[in-house]
Amino acid sequence: MANERLRGAMAAANFSKNGLAEVLEVGPKTVERWLTQDRQPHPSMRLKVARALGCEETYLWPELLSGSRSAAASLSEIVQIWPTRSQVPYEVWRSLMRQAHTNIQILVYAGGFLVESLDFVNVVRAKSEEGAEIRILLGDGDSENVRARSREEGLASLPQRCHSTLEYLWETSHLPRVDIRTHHTPLYNSIYRFDDSMLVNTHSYGAYAAKSPVQHLQQVPGGHLFEYYRESFEAVWATARRAVL
């Protein structure tokens, strides 16, 4: 199996196969084996490669992370935890939105605060112009799971709030790289991804999302949490349908 991380790091550092071999004082065929056969250098050589390319060893060879090291990497993904969503400063949301250049992914039922307090419609418009891929999953206000959550939380307006958020965002639905879908799945976590950062708002029975905890995650090579929630988003995306008014 080819080591595409190593290949990409070499390209980013402007190293050819022969150039890296010369710096490391090894044969070009040795570098070729690292690239095409995913061979691992000896520990001392791994360190030299990582230093030459300005990368962590565990990024170039993520299989080094196992057991306790993988757990430590996952722990390092946690930037901060807030006891409730309402305690996450608006500047944190705005900062993450500003810094996102390639991916914005949102999984919510209504997420009304995004459009009501964080000017998310204009954020989507601006990030689309910058070339970011934006995927938004809103709850289907007519689905049984949304109605059940409405009853559980005593929030009769939840189905209508799902429709309302879609109405706010509808003007962005035809912009390049913007895709808005509705889903009918039970919502265990609201997910807000901005490139390699993510806010995860957990949900508990009968509790409003705004009164539930939020984790701020930063993707780290070898970590588990960011990828776990990213896969959750993709699983819901696969079941969703294109939004219609």
C-alpha atoms as a printed R data frame, in Angstrom:
    type eleno elety resid chain resno       x      y      z
1   ATOM     1    CA   MET     A     1   0.000  0.000  0.000
2   ATOM     2    CA   ALA     A     2   1.375  3.401 -0.966
3   ATOM     3    CA   ASN     A     3   2.137  5.918  1.765
4   ATOM     4    CA   GLU     A     4   0.290  8.954  0.402
5   ATOM     5    CA   ARG     A     5   0.955 11.004  3.535
6   ATOM     6    CA   LEU     A     6   4.686 10.642  3.015
7   ATOM     7    CA   ARG     A     7   4.336 11.440 -0.679
8   ATOM     8    CA   GLY     A     8   2.261 14.538  0.091
9   ATOM     9    CA   ALA     A     9   4.674 15.728  2.797
10  ATOM    10    CA   MET     A    10   7.577 15.371  0.372
11  ATOM    11    CA   ALA     A    11   5.738 17.405 -2.245
12  ATOM    12    CA   ALA     A    12   4.830 20.090  0.297
13  ATOM    13    CA   ALA     A    13   8.480 20.313  1.394
14  ATOM    14    CA   ASN     A    14   9.633 20.376 -2.261
15  ATOM    15    CA   PHE     A    15  11.558 17.114 -1.978
16  ATOM    16    CA   SER     A    16  11.952 14.676 -4.840
17  ATOM    17    CA   LYS     A    17  12.674 11.025 -4.123
18  ATOM    18    CA   ASN     A    18  16.330 11.539 -4.976
19  ATOM    19    CA   GLY     A    19  16.530 14.778 -3.029
20  ATOM    20    CA   LEU     A    20  15.205 13.250  0.167
21  ATOM    21    CA   ALA     A    21  17.489 10.244 -0.245
22  ATOM    22    CA   GLU     A    22  20.489 12.560 -0.557
23  ATOM    23    CA   VAL     A    23  19.590 14.509  2.597
24  ATOM    24    CA   LEU     A    24  19.056 11.303  4.580
25  ATOM    25    CA   GLU     A    25  22.110  9.588  3.084
26  ATOM    26    CA   VAL     A    26  20.157  6.569  1.893
27  ATOM    27    CA   GLY     A    27  19.561  5.119 -1.548
28  ATOM    28    CA   PRO     A    28  16.668  6.344 -3.715
29  ATOM    29    CA   LYS     A    29  15.320  2.776 -3.774
30  ATOM    30    CA   THR     A    30  14.964  2.912  0.012
31  ATOM    31    CA   VAL     A    31  12.788  6.024 -0.248
32  ATOM    32    CA   GLU     A    32  10.867  4.334 -3.067
33  ATOM    33    CA   ARG     A    33  10.055  1.389 -0.768
34  ATOM    34    CA   TRP     A    34   8.827  3.780  1.915
35  ATOM    35    CA   LEU     A    35   6.537  5.378 -0.666
36  ATOM    36    CA   THR     A    36   5.225  2.447 -2.649
37  ATOM    37    CA   GLN     A    37   5.371 -0.445 -0.188
38  ATOM    38    CA   ASP     A    38   4.599  1.549  2.970
39  ATOM    39    CA   ARG     A    39   7.789  0.252  4.557
40  ATOM    40    CA   GLN     A    40   8.663  1.865  7.872
41  ATOM    41    CA   PRO     A    41  12.204  3.172  8.434
42  ATOM    42    CA   HIS     A    42  14.009  2.238 11.640
43  ATOM    43    CA   PRO     A    43  13.147  4.548 14.583
44  ATOM    44    CA   SER     A    44  16.231  6.751 14.239
45  ATOM    45    CA   MET     A    45  15.623  7.151 10.502
46  ATOM    46    CA   ARG     A    46  11.900  7.873 11.055
47  ATOM    47    CA   LEU     A    47  12.915 10.804 13.216
48  ATOM    48    CA   LYS     A    48  15.275 12.110 10.522
49  ATOM    49    CA   VAL     A    49  12.543 11.832  7.887
50  ATOM    50    CA   ALA     A    50  10.030 13.637 10.093
51  ATOM    51    CA   ARG     A    51  12.484 16.451 10.843
52  ATOM    52    CA   ALA     A    52  13.432 16.828  7.190
53  ATOM    53    CA   LEU     A    53   9.765 17.119  6.178
54  ATOM    54    CA   GLY     A    54   8.613 19.159  9.175
55  ATOM    55    CA   CYS     A    55   6.023 16.554 10.195
56  ATOM    56    CA   GLU     A    56   5.257 14.373 13.171
57  ATOM    57    CA   GLU     A    57   6.293 10.730 12.838
58  ATOM    58    CA   THR     A    58   2.776  9.674 13.756
59  ATOM    59    CA   TYR     A    59   1.362 11.696 10.872
60  ATOM    60    CA   LEU     A    60   3.634  9.978  8.355
61  ATOM    61    CA   TRP     A    61   3.144  6.529  9.940
62  ATOM    62    CA   PRO     A    62  -0.149  6.635 11.915
63  ATOM    63    CA   GLU     A    63   0.127  2.924 12.701
64  ATOM    64    CA   LEU     A    64   2.708  3.931 15.318
65  ATOM    65    CA   LEU     A    65  -0.214  5.082 17.392
66  ATOM    66    CA   SER     A    66  -1.809  2.124 19.106
67  ATOM    67    CA   GLY     A    67  -3.162  1.297 22.521
68  ATOM    68    CA   SER     A    68  -2.282  3.948 25.086
69  ATOM    69    CA   ARG     A    69  -0.707  6.196 22.451
70  ATOM    70    CA   SER     A    70  -3.946  6.242 20.476
71  ATOM    71    CA   ALA     A    71  -5.873  7.057 23.649
72  ATOM    72    CA   ALA     A    72  -3.455  9.882 24.379
73  ATOM    73    CA   ALA     A    73  -3.901 11.230 20.837
74  ATOM    74    CA   SER     A    74  -7.680 11.155 21.237
75  ATOM    75    CA   LEU     A    75  -7.425 12.989 24.543
76  ATOM    76    CA   SER     A    76  -5.289 15.642 22.881
77  ATOM    77    CA   GLU     A    77  -8.121 16.234 20.384
78  ATOM    78    CA   ILE     A    78 -10.236 17.780 23.150
79  ATOM    79    CA   VAL     A    79  -9.614 21.527 23.188
80  ATOM    80    CA   GLN     A    80 -12.327 22.483 25.660
81  ATOM    81    CA   ILE     A    81 -15.675 21.388 27.080
82  ATOM    82    CA   TRP     A    82 -18.506 23.713 28.020
83  ATOM    83    CA   PRO     A    83 -21.319 22.498 30.321
84  ATOM    84    CA   THR     A    84 -23.974 24.037 28.050
85  ATOM    85    CA   ARG     A    85 -24.107 25.281 24.471
86  ATOM    86    CA   SER     A    86 -25.297 28.663 25.651
87  ATOM    87    CA   GLN     A    87 -21.958 29.090 27.449
88  ATOM    88    CA   VAL     A    88 -19.909 28.720 24.261
89  ATOM    89    CA   PRO     A    89 -18.852 32.320 23.500
90  ATOM    90    CA   TYR     A    90 -20.168 33.645 20.225
91  ATOM    91    CA   GLU     A    91 -16.607 34.677 19.378
92  ATOM    92    CA   VAL     A    92 -15.613 30.980 19.404
93  ATOM    93    CA   TRP     A    93 -18.285 30.246 16.796
94  ATOM    94    CA   ARG     A    94 -17.301 33.282 14.719
95  ATOM    95    CA   SER     A    95 -13.602 32.453 14.910
96  ATOM    96    CA   LEU     A    96 -14.147 28.879 13.736
97  ATOM    97    CA   MET     A    97 -16.340 30.091 10.881
98  ATOM    98    CA   ARG     A    98 -13.762 32.672  9.799
99  ATOM    99    CA   GLN     A    99 -10.961 30.112  9.828
100 ATOM   100    CA   ALA     A   100 -12.846 27.505  7.764
101 ATOM   101    CA   HIS     A   101 -11.619 27.431  4.161
102 ATOM   102    CA   THR     A   102 -12.397 23.948  2.825
103 ATOM   103    CA   ASN     A   103 -15.196 22.249  4.801
104 ATOM   104    CA   ILE     A   104 -18.216 23.329  6.771
105 ATOM   105    CA   GLN     A   105 -20.563 20.549  7.880
106 ATOM   106    CA   ILE     A   106 -23.620 21.101 10.066
107 ATOM   107    CA   LEU     A   107 -25.906 18.435 11.561
108 ATOM   108    CA   VAL     A   108 -28.846 19.758 13.586
109 ATOM   109    CA   TYR     A   109 -32.599 19.579 13.856
110 ATOM   110    CA   ALA     A   110 -33.309 23.336 13.785
111 ATOM   111    CA   GLY     A   111 -30.088 25.136 14.690
112 ATOM   112    CA   GLY     A   112 -31.991 28.383 14.737
113 ATOM   113    CA   PHE     A   113 -29.307 30.223 16.705
114 ATOM   114    CA   LEU     A   114 -26.970 29.926 13.702
115 ATOM   115    CA   VAL     A   115 -29.160 32.066 11.476
116 ATOM   116    CA   GLU     A   116 -30.665 34.207 14.220
117 ATOM   117    CA   SER     A   117 -27.527 35.145 16.171
118 ATOM   118    CA   LEU     A   118 -24.474 34.217 14.079
119 ATOM   119    CA   ASP     A   119 -25.399 35.571 10.619
120 ATOM   120    CA   PHE     A   120 -24.899 32.086  9.194
121 ATOM   121    CA   VAL     A   121 -26.625 32.871  5.895
122 ATOM   122    CA   ASN     A   122 -23.932 35.430  5.055
123 ATOM   123    CA   VAL     A   123 -21.232 33.059  6.338
124 ATOM   124    CA   VAL     A   124 -22.428 30.394  3.888
125 ATOM   125    CA   ARG     A   125 -22.501 32.914  1.059
126 ATOM   126    CA   ALA     A   126 -18.979 34.179  1.800
127 ATOM   127    CA   LYS     A   127 -17.449 30.724  2.272
128 ATOM   128    CA   SER     A   128 -19.041 29.471 -0.933
129 ATOM   129    CA   GLU     A   129 -17.361 32.328 -2.797
130 ATOM   130    CA   GLU     A   130 -14.037 31.319 -1.198
131 ATOM   131    CA   GLY     A   131 -14.423 27.776 -2.530
132 ATOM   132    CA   ALA     A   132 -15.415 25.896  0.631
133 ATOM   133    CA   GLU     A   133 -17.644 22.815  0.446
134 ATOM   134    CA   ILE     A   134 -20.672 23.386  2.679
135 ATOM   135    CA   ARG     A   135 -23.031 20.577  3.650
136 ATOM   136    CA   ILE     A   136 -25.964 21.251  5.964
137 ATOM   137    CA   LEU     A   137 -28.299 18.668  7.481
138 ATOM   138    CA   LEU     A   138 -31.545 19.999  8.959
139 ATOM   139    CA   GLY     A   139 -34.246 17.980 10.649
140 ATOM   140    CA   ASP     A   140 -37.306 17.129  8.585
141 ATOM   141    CA   GLY     A   141 -39.954 19.026 10.512
142 ATOM   142    CA   ASP     A   142 -42.622 16.570  9.379
143 ATOM   143    CA   SER     A   143 -40.738 13.478 10.566
144 ATOM   144    CA   GLU     A   144 -41.770 11.449 13.588
145 ATOM   145    CA   ASN     A   145 -38.347 11.773 15.209
146 ATOM   146    CA   VAL     A   146 -38.530 15.570 15.179
147 ATOM   147    CA   ARG     A   147 -42.068 15.467 16.570
148 ATOM   148    CA   ALA     A   148 -40.923 13.022 19.280
149 ATOM   149    CA   ARG     A   149 -38.069 15.340 20.281
150 ATOM   150    CA   SER     A   150 -40.556 18.196 20.354
151 ATOM   151    CA   ARG     A   151 -42.726 16.280 22.829
152 ATOM   152    CA   GLU     A   152 -39.765 15.134 24.941
153 ATOM   153    CA   GLU     A   153 -38.417 18.647 25.359
154 ATOM   154    CA   GLY     A   154 -41.787 20.336 25.671
155 ATOM   155    CA   LEU     A   155 -40.811 22.503 22.689
156 ATOM   156    CA   ALA     A   156 -43.919 22.564 20.533
157 ATOM   157    CA   SER     A   157 -42.312 24.932 18.032
158 ATOM   158    CA   LEU     A   158 -39.431 22.597 17.090
159 ATOM   159    CA   PRO     A   159 -40.954 21.262 13.819
160 ATOM   160    CA   GLN     A   160 -41.734 24.804 12.704
161 ATOM   161    CA   ARG     A   161 -38.242 25.949 13.698
162 ATOM   162    CA   CYS     A   162 -36.786 23.281 11.403
163 ATOM   163    CA   HIS     A   163 -38.835 24.707  8.534
164 ATOM   164    CA   SER     A   164 -37.915 28.266  9.512
165 ATOM   165    CA   THR     A   165 -34.166 27.594  9.442
166 ATOM   166    CA   LEU     A   166 -34.531 26.037  5.997
167 ATOM   167    CA   GLU     A   167 -36.396 29.144  4.822
168 ATOM   168    CA   TYR     A   168 -33.561 31.356  6.088
169 ATOM   169    CA   LEU     A   169 -30.946 29.224  4.323
170 ATOM   170    CA   TRP     A   170 -32.893 28.597  1.149
171 ATOM   171    CA   GLU     A   171 -31.386 31.586 -0.653
172 ATOM   172    CA   THR     A   172 -27.968 29.896 -0.361
173 ATOM   173    CA   SER     A   173 -29.090 26.474 -1.572
174 ATOM   174    CA   HIS     A   174 -28.207 27.172 -5.214
175 ATOM   175    CA   LEU     A   175 -24.756 28.593 -4.526
176 ATOM   176    CA   PRO     A   176 -21.675 26.643 -5.726
177 ATOM   177    CA   ARG     A   177 -20.620 23.812 -3.399
178 ATOM   178    CA   VAL     A   178 -23.577 24.369 -1.033
179 ATOM   179    CA   ASP     A   179 -25.759 21.322 -0.394
180 ATOM   180    CA   ILE     A   180 -28.679 21.398  2.059
181 ATOM   181    CA   ARG     A   181 -30.505 18.201  2.967
182 ATOM   182    CA   THR     A   182 -33.172 17.208  5.464
183 ATOM   183    CA   HIS     A   183 -32.935 14.100  7.627
184 ATOM   184    CA   HIS     A   184 -35.334 12.094  9.753
185 ATOM   185    CA   THR     A   185 -32.839 10.325 12.040
186 ATOM   186    CA   PRO     A   186 -32.829 10.458 15.857
187 ATOM   187    CA   LEU     A   187 -30.400 13.241 16.759
188 ATOM   188    CA   TYR     A   188 -27.911 12.067 19.377
189 ATOM   189    CA   ASN     A   189 -25.411 14.875 18.749
190 ATOM   190    CA   SER     A   190 -25.490 18.136 16.867
191 ATOM   191    CA   ILE     A   191 -22.253 18.422 14.892
192 ATOM   192    CA   TYR     A   192 -20.610 21.625 13.656
193 ATOM   193    CA   ARG     A   193 -17.436 21.030 11.649
194 ATOM   194    CA   PHE     A   194 -15.175 23.832 10.439
195 ATOM   195    CA   ASP     A   195 -12.184 22.307  8.577
196 ATOM   196    CA   ASP     A   196 -10.169 20.436 11.243
197 ATOM   197    CA   SER     A   197 -12.150 21.859 14.182
198 ATOM   198    CA   MET     A   198 -15.487 20.564 15.403
199 ATOM   199    CA   LEU     A   199 -18.060 21.452 18.054
200 ATOM   200    CA   VAL     A   200 -20.166 18.505 19.232
201 ATOM   201    CA   ASN     A   201 -23.335 19.308 21.185
202 ATOM   202    CA   THR     A   202 -24.527 16.167 22.986
203 ATOM   203    CA   HIS     A   203 -28.223 15.525 23.643
204 ATOM   204    CA   SER     A   204 -29.986 13.979 26.610
205 ATOM   205    CA   TYR     A   205 -33.602 12.915 26.981
206 ATOM   206    CA   GLY     A   206 -35.841 15.891 27.729
207 ATOM   207    CA   ALA     A   207 -33.024 18.460 27.695
208 ATOM   208    CA   TYR     A   208 -32.745 21.385 25.294
209 ATOM   209    CA   ALA     A   209 -29.652 21.386 23.067
210 ATOM   210    CA   ALA     A   210 -28.788 24.862 24.376
211 ATOM   211    CA   LYS     A   211 -28.631 23.431 27.903
212 ATOM   212    CA   SER     A   212 -26.498 20.413 26.956
213 ATOM   213    CA   PRO     A   213 -22.678 20.038 26.924
214 ATOM   214    CA   VAL     A   214 -20.443 20.955 23.996
215 ATOM   215    CA   GLN     A   215 -16.997 19.543 23.163
216 ATOM   216    CA   HIS     A   216 -14.521 21.479 21.048
217 ATOM   217    CA   LEU     A   217 -12.401 18.971 19.097
218 ATOM   218    CA   GLN     A   218  -9.310 19.557 16.975
219 ATOM   219    CA   GLN     A   219  -8.286 16.783 14.583
220 ATOM   220    CA   VAL     A   220  -4.995 15.132 15.597
221 ATOM   221    CA   PRO     A   221  -3.199 12.361 13.658
222 ATOM   222    CA   GLY     A   222  -3.991  9.033 15.326
223 ATOM   223    CA   GLY     A   223  -6.916 10.435 17.310
224 ATOM   224    CA   HIS     A   224 -10.327  8.768 17.343
225 ATOM   225    CA   LEU     A   225 -12.903 11.345 18.396
226 ATOM   226    CA   PHE     A   226 -12.910 13.726 15.430
227 ATOM   227    CA   GLU     A   227 -13.108 10.842 12.972
228 ATOM   228    CA   TYR     A   228 -15.827  9.142 15.038
229 ATOM   229    CA   TYR     A   229 -18.133 12.152 14.767
230 ATOM   230    CA   ARG     A   230 -17.170 12.816 11.144
231 ATOM   231    CA   GLU     A   231 -18.311  9.288 10.282
232 ATOM   232    CA   SER     A   232 -21.539  9.909 12.193
233 ATOM   233    CA   PHE     A   233 -22.204 12.966 10.031
234 ATOM   234    CA   GLU     A   234 -21.544 10.948  6.873
235 ATOM   235    CA   ALA     A   235 -23.905  8.194  8.013
236 ATOM   236    CA   VAL     A   236 -26.758 10.690  8.436
237 ATOM   237    CA   TRP     A   237 -25.862 12.404  5.157
238 ATOM   238    CA   ALA     A   238 -26.250  9.116  3.344
239 ATOM   239    CA   THR     A   239 -29.861  8.765  4.553
240 ATOM   240    CA   ALA     A   240 -30.902 12.390  3.908
241 ATOM   241    CA   ARG     A   241 -32.711 13.860  0.937
242 ATOM   242    CA   ARG     A   242 -32.221 17.143 -0.886
243 ATOM   243    CA   ALA     A   243 -34.124 19.919  0.858
244 ATOM   244    CA   VAL     A   244 -37.228 21.397 -0.717
245 ATOM   245    CA   LEU     A   245 -39.462 24.226  0.411
